[in-house]
Amino acid sequence: MIWRFFINPIMIFILRSPFHFFVSHSVLVLYVTGTKTGKKYFIPVSFFEHRKGLLTCVTDKPNIWWRNLTSIDEIKILFKGKEIQSKINTEPDDLDYIYPKLNALFEHSRIDGFFGGVGYKNGKPIQKDVIDATKRMVLIELDFTES
């Protein structure tokens, strides 16, 4: 509840403002439309940029909002202060595909590791924790390299 009514609105406000540079290096906003209701949702998520224009984000499977992404090929996002269209791929099941991308995200960001329940040893994510997180999380890939 604290995320939905307090933290997310503050993050969205900052990301839409001229002060977005404080957080836009690691957080973007997904513009999600409910498939049944047509309602618009703005979901701030952290991301890892594998290379320019290719990003990965994750969410926990129990967070049902990601299901609205499974039937679409493109999505509008707010990325580093700009609204852009991006191709999207949502992967909830293929653990072999999810694992390396999730591991890269956790290597890049201890904050994401914390929220993923991942511990660290010698500065690296504990692999058993990454495997467990892979089973609990959904991978969201964004690709706007051709835009």
Backbone as CSV, one residue per row, in Angstrom:
resi,resn,N_x,N_y,N_z,CA_x,CA_y,CA_z,C_x,C_y,C_z
1,MET,0.812,-1.205,0.000,0.000,0.000,0.000,0.855,1.269,0.000
2,ILE,1.949,1.238,0.754,2.816,2.418,0.808,3.390,2.734,-0.574
3,TRP,3.680,1.683,-1.363,4.210,1.903,-2.715,3.154,2.545,-3.593
4,ARG,1.956,1.983,-3.563,0.898,2.418,-4.471,0.440,3.849,-4.205
5,PHE,0.328,4.215,-2.922,-0.252,5.516,-2.601,0.759,6.587,-2.200
6,PHE,2.010,6.204,-1.974,2.971,7.196,-1.528,4.230,7.220,-2.407
7,ILE,4.948,6.114,-2.455,6.238,6.098,-3.141,6.079,6.219,-4.658
8,ASN,5.203,5.413,-5.263,5.035,5.475,-6.720,4.598,6.855,-7.209
9,PRO,3.597,7.497,-6.579,3.232,8.841,-7.049,4.371,9.857,-6.935
10,ILE,5.165,9.757,-5.884,6.301,10.671,-5.743,7.326,10.414,-6.844
11,MET,7.621,9.136,-7.107,8.582,8.803,-8.171,8.081,9.295,-9.529
12,ILE,6.820,9.093,-9.816,6.258,9.535,-11.092,6.346,11.052,-11.208
13,PHE,6.020,11.756,-10.127,6.119,13.217,-10.132,7.545,13.662,-10.446
14,ILE,8.522,13.054,-9.769,9.930,13.426,-9.999,10.351,13.095,-11.429
15,LEU,9.972,11.909,-11.918,10.388,11.485,-13.259,9.762,12.332,-14.360
16,ARG,8.628,12.956,-14.099,7.979,13.836,-15.071,8.464,15.284,-14.957
17,SER,9.230,15.572,-13.937,9.651,16.946,-13.671,11.026,17.231,-14.287
18,PRO,11.435,18.501,-14.274,12.796,18.834,-14.736,13.888,18.228,-13.847
19,PHE,13.506,17.710,-12.680,14.465,17.117,-11.753,14.579,15.594,-11.907
20,HIS,14.078,15.087,-13.034,14.088,13.644,-13.274,15.494,13.056,-13.198
21,PHE,16.518,13.861,-13.506,17.891,13.344,-13.552,18.366,12.785,-12.209
22,PHE,17.679,13.117,-11.117,18.055,12.558,-9.819,17.802,11.050,-9.749
23,VAL,16.784,10.578,-10.490,16.433,9.153,-10.415,16.316,8.458,-11.767
24,SER,16.288,9.212,-12.861,16.029,8.593,-14.168,17.181,7.752,-14.696
25,HIS,18.310,7.751,-14.033,19.423,6.874,-14.427,19.146,5.418,-14.040
26,SER,18.132,5.195,-13.172,17.845,3.821,-12.753,16.361,3.485,-12.689
27,VAL,15.484,4.471,-12.901,14.042,4.229,-12.826,13.374,4.838,-14.057
28,LEU,12.421,4.103,-14.627,11.608,4.604,-15.727,10.145,4.351,-15.390
29,VAL,9.253,4.877,-16.213,7.818,4.677,-16.002,7.245,3.939,-17.196
30,LEU,6.532,2.855,-16.911,5.782,2.128,-17.929,4.358,2.683,-17.966
31,TYR,3.848,2.985,-19.155,2.470,3.430,-19.321,1.660,2.196,-19.679
32,VAL,0.942,1.667,-18.727,0.229,0.399,-18.879,-1.268,0.665,-18.974
33,THR,-1.915,0.011,-19.935,-3.364,0.089,-20.076,-3.956,-1.250,-19.678
34,GLY,-4.925,-1.216,-18.776,-5.586,-2.446,-18.346,-6.299,-3.098,-19.514
35,THR,-6.068,-4.381,-19.735,-6.658,-5.055,-20.888,-8.171,-5.208,-20.749
36,LYS,-8.680,-5.376,-19.552,-10.121,-5.536,-19.353,-10.812,-4.199,-19.115
37,THR,-10.170,-3.317,-18.353,-10.815,-2.070,-17.949,-10.493,-0.886,-18.847
38,GLY,-9.358,-0.930,-19.537,-8.912,0.211,-20.331,-8.328,1.323,-19.476
39,LYS,-8.251,1.109,-18.179,-7.717,2.106,-17.256,-6.216,2.273,-17.482
40,LYS,-5.736,3.511,-17.350,-4.316,3.824,-17.529,-3.608,3.737,-16.179
41,TYR,-2.451,3.062,-16.198,-1.614,2.949,-15.010,-0.215,3.443,-15.367
42,PHE,0.422,4.056,-14.422,1.791,4.522,-14.586,2.616,3.794,-13.534
43,ILE,3.501,2.917,-13.998,4.241,2.030,-13.104,5.723,2.390,-13.153
44,PRO,6.271,2.945,-12.073,7.714,3.168,-12.038,8.440,1.848,-11.741
45,VAL,9.468,1.564,-12.507,10.264,0.347,-12.311,11.738,0.683,-12.481
46,SER,12.568,-0.016,-11.737,14.002,0.150,-11.957,14.382,-0.642,-13.202
47,PHE,15.507,-0.290,-13.794,15.914,-0.959,-15.026,17.414,-1.139,-15.052
48,PHE,17.830,-2.044,-15.922,19.243,-2.235,-16.233,19.386,-2.092,-17.735
49,GLU,20.303,-1.237,-18.166,20.523,-1.019,-19.598,21.676,-1.904,-20.058
50,HIS,21.326,-2.971,-20.788,22.334,-3.911,-21.279,23.209,-3.256,-22.339
51,ARG,22.577,-2.508,-23.188,23.273,-1.666,-24.162,22.276,-0.579,-24.552
52,LYS,22.728,0.417,-25.248,21.865,1.557,-25.550,20.553,1.107,-26.195
53,GLY,19.446,1.414,-25.516,18.127,1.093,-26.039,17.614,-0.292,-25.715
54,LEU,18.365,-1.093,-24.971,17.917,-2.432,-24.585,17.947,-2.535,-23.058
55,LEU,16.754,-2.561,-22.477,16.612,-2.502,-21.028,15.885,-3.728,-20.497
56,THR,16.173,-4.075,-19.252,15.386,-5.089,-18.563,14.899,-4.526,-17.238
57,CYS,13.691,-4.932,-16.903,13.053,-4.598,-15.635,12.465,-5.900,-15.098
58,VAL,12.139,-5.912,-13.840,11.496,-7.092,-13.263,10.411,-6.660,-12.291
59,THR,9.503,-7.580,-12.039,8.516,-7.414,-10.988,8.208,-8.788,-10.420
60,ASP,7.673,-8.819,-9.236,7.272,-10.087,-8.637,6.030,-10.617,-9.334
61,LYS,5.949,-11.929,-9.517,4.792,-12.529,-10.179,3.464,-12.190,-9.512
62,PRO,3.388,-12.131,-8.164,2.096,-11.784,-7.546,1.590,-10.387,-7.883
63,ASN,2.465,-9.489,-8.338,2.017,-8.160,-8.780,1.332,-8.316,-10.128
64,ILE,0.018,-8.365,-10.118,-0.718,-8.792,-11.317,-0.700,-7.787,-12.471
65,TRP,-0.234,-6.566,-12.257,-0.265,-5.567,-13.323,0.511,-6.003,-14.552
66,TRP,1.551,-6.811,-14.406,2.393,-7.207,-15.534,1.630,-8.045,-16.557
67,ARG,0.530,-8.661,-16.134,-0.262,-9.476,-17.073,-0.847,-8.637,-18.202
68,ASN,-1.015,-7.335,-17.969,-1.489,-6.430,-19.020,-0.455,-6.265,-20.131
69,LEU,0.773,-6.683,-19.887,1.845,-6.520,-20.867,2.010,-7.729,-21.780
70,THR,1.390,-8.843,-21.433,1.634,-10.083,-22.177,0.995,-10.098,-23.557
71,SER,0.004,-9.257,-23.785,-0.693,-9.288,-25.080,-0.336,-8.114,-25.986
72,ILE,0.707,-7.368,-25.620,1.094,-6.221,-26.444,2.528,-6.384,-26.949
73,ASP,2.812,-5.718,-28.061,4.159,-5.751,-28.640,4.930,-4.453,-28.411
74,GLU,4.198,-3.370,-28.146,4.827,-2.072,-27.921,4.181,-1.387,-26.728
75,ILE,4.960,-0.490,-26.119,4.484,0.240,-24.948,5.125,1.624,-24.940
76,LYS,4.400,2.579,-24.385,4.987,3.905,-24.186,5.671,3.892,-22.825
77,ILE,6.872,4.479,-22.774,7.604,4.584,-21.518,8.113,6.007,-21.352
78,LEU,8.364,6.373,-20.108,9.035,7.620,-19.804,10.444,7.252,-19.395
79,PHE,11.408,7.573,-20.272,12.792,7.161,-20.088,13.692,8.385,-20.147
80,LYS,14.339,8.664,-19.041,15.264,9.790,-18.929,14.628,11.103,-19.404
81,GLY,13.403,11.321,-18.945,12.703,12.571,-19.214,11.970,12.641,-20.533
82,LYS,12.004,11.574,-21.331,11.349,11.590,-22.642,10.357,10.444,-22.762
83,GLU,9.195,10.732,-23.325,8.228,9.677,-23.638,8.618,9.060,-24.964
84,ILE,8.769,7.746,-24.983,9.139,7.044,-26.215,8.340,5.754,-26.330
85,GLN,8.233,5.267,-27.545,7.632,3.960,-27.808,8.741,2.915,-27.779
86,SER,8.420,1.770,-27.223,9.398,0.696,-27.141,8.730,-0.636,-27.442
87,LYS,9.471,-1.514,-28.072,9.028,-2.899,-28.174,9.094,-3.483,-26.769
88,ILE,8.229,-4.457,-26.499,8.211,-5.054,-25.169,8.070,-6.559,-25.266
89,ASN,8.773,-7.243,-24.387,8.663,-8.694,-24.251,8.551,-8.992,-22.763
90,THR,7.528,-9.741,-22.397,7.319,-10.114,-21.003,7.533,-11.611,-20.878
91,GLU,8.447,-12.013,-20.000,8.785,-13.432,-19.846,8.634,-13.863,-18.381
92,PRO,7.542,-14.599,-18.080,7.345,-15.065,-16.707,7.853,-16.477,-16.422
93,ASP,8.125,-17.274,-17.450,8.318,-18.711,-17.238,9.676,-19.297,-17.611
94,ASP,10.327,-18.794,-18.623,11.558,-19.404,-19.120,12.742,-19.035,-18.218
95,LEU,12.977,-19.853,-17.208,13.983,-19.554,-16.191,15.390,-19.457,-16.778
96,ASP,15.694,-20.261,-17.780,17.017,-20.197,-18.406,17.231,-18.861,-19.125
97,TYR,16.161,-18.292,-19.623,16.234,-16.993,-20.292,16.291,-15.851,-19.273
98,ILE,15.495,-15.972,-18.219,15.389,-14.921,-17.204,16.666,-14.810,-16.379
99,TYR,17.243,-15.946,-15.991,18.357,-15.962,-15.033,19.529,-15.041,-15.400
100,PRO,20.120,-15.131,-16.590,21.297,-14.280,-16.848,20.970,-12.788,-16.832
101,LYS,19.777,-12.437,-17.267,19.400,-11.028,-17.296,19.123,-10.516,-15.883
102,LEU,18.508,-11.361,-15.088,18.258,-10.996,-13.700,19.573,-10.904,-12.928
103,ASN,20.477,-11.822,-13.187,21.784,-11.799,-12.534,22.531,-10.509,-12.886
104,ALA,22.464,-10.091,-14.149,23.115,-8.840,-14.563,22.489,-7.648,-13.838
105,LEU,21.171,-7.649,-13.692,20.495,-6.577,-12.971,20.963,-6.531,-11.523
106,PHE,21.045,-7.688,-10.878,21.463,-7.732,-9.479,22.937,-7.386,-9.309
107,GLU,23.766,-7.714,-10.291,25.175,-7.305,-10.229,25.299,-5.791,-10.346
108,HIS,24.435,-5.218,-11.156,24.455,-3.771,-11.392,23.899,-2.984,-10.205
109,SER,22.877,-3.526,-9.538,22.163,-2.759,-8.530,21.867,-3.582,-7.278
110,ARG,22.509,-3.208,-6.200,22.229,-3.871,-4.918,20.828,-3.546,-4.426
111,ILE,20.293,-2.412,-4.829,18.916,-2.075,-4.444,17.959,-3.087,-5.048
112,ASP,18.140,-3.394,-6.344,17.300,-4.419,-6.975,17.539,-5.767,-6.314
113,GLY,18.783,-6.053,-5.961,19.090,-7.283,-5.248,18.355,-7.360,-3.925
114,PHE,18.318,-6.256,-3.201,17.593,-6.203,-1.929,16.119,-6.540,-2.140
115,PHE,15.485,-5.870,-3.115,14.069,-6.122,-3.372,13.829,-7.516,-3.946
116,GLY,14.845,-8.099,-4.570,14.735,-9.460,-5.085,15.069,-10.522,-4.049
117,GLY,15.432,-10.093,-2.846,15.787,-11.045,-1.792,17.143,-11.687,-2.010
118,VAL,18.036,-10.977,-2.674,19.347,-11.518,-3.026,20.407,-10.957,-2.085
119,GLY,21.197,-11.866,-1.519,22.337,-11.463,-0.714,23.581,-11.367,-1.584
120,TYR,24.642,-10.827,-1.009,25.890,-10.639,-1.739,27.051,-11.197,-0.933
121,LYS,28.005,-11.773,-1.652,29.231,-12.261,-1.032,30.385,-11.808,-1.911
122,ASN,31.357,-11.141,-1.334,32.495,-10.585,-2.076,32.032,-9.685,-3.217
123,GLY,30.956,-8.939,-2.993,30.462,-8.001,-3.990,29.649,-8.605,-5.122
124,LYS,29.439,-9.901,-5.098,28.678,-10.577,-6.165,27.393,-11.162,-5.578
125,PRO,26.323,-11.211,-6.397,25.083,-11.813,-5.915,25.280,-13.302,-5.595
126,ILE,24.670,-13.749,-4.523,24.705,-15.162,-4.166,23.826,-15.919,-5.157
127,GLN,24.412,-16.864,-5.874,23.734,-17.519,-6.997,22.465,-18.263,-6.586
128,LYS,22.445,-18.892,-5.430,21.233,-19.571,-4.973,20.099,-18.559,-4.821
129,ASP,20.417,-17.365,-4.304,19.408,-16.325,-4.160,18.903,-15.845,-5.521
130,VAL,19.812,-15.736,-6.488,19.407,-15.309,-7.838,18.495,-16.363,-8.461
131,ILE,18.830,-17.639,-8.285,17.983,-18.724,-8.806,16.602,-18.667,-8.175
132,ASP,16.547,-18.475,-6.865,15.253,-18.370,-6.179,14.457,-17.170,-6.687
133,ALA,15.125,-16.032,-6.881,14.455,-14.833,-7.390,13.933,-15.060,-8.806
134,THR,14.695,-15.796,-9.607,14.287,-16.089,-10.982,12.944,-16.818,-11.010
135,LYS,12.701,-17.659,-10.038,11.443,-18.413,-9.958,10.274,-17.528,-9.538
136,ARG,10.568,-16.435,-8.837,9.523,-15.560,-8.292,9.233,-14.327,-9.138
137,MET,10.086,-14.064,-10.129,9.987,-12.787,-10.824,9.661,-12.927,-12.304
138,VAL,9.149,-11.853,-12.856,8.813,-11.741,-14.272,9.807,-10.769,-14.901
139,LEU,10.375,-11.161,-16.030,11.306,-10.314,-16.761,10.532,-9.484,-17.783
140,ILE,10.805,-8.199,-17.805,10.207,-7.293,-18.781,11.351,-6.682,-19.578
141,GLU,11.358,-6.938,-20.873,12.408,-6.403,-21.738,11.848,-5.279,-22.598
142,LEU,12.596,-4.217,-22.697,12.232,-3.072,-23.521,13.322,-2.852,-24.542
143,ASP,12.924,-2.657,-25.790,13.899,-2.482,-26.868,13.440,-1.340,-27.763
144,PHE,14.150,-0.235,-27.699,13.856,0.903,-28.572,15.098,1.290,-29.365
145,THR,15.885,0.280,-29.711,17.122,0.524,-30.461,16.843,1.028,-31.880
146,GLU,15.689,0.686,-32.426,15.366,1.095,-33.806,14.547,2.366,-33.845
147,SER,14.152,2.880,-32.687,13.290,4.073,-32.649,14.077,5.323,-32.961
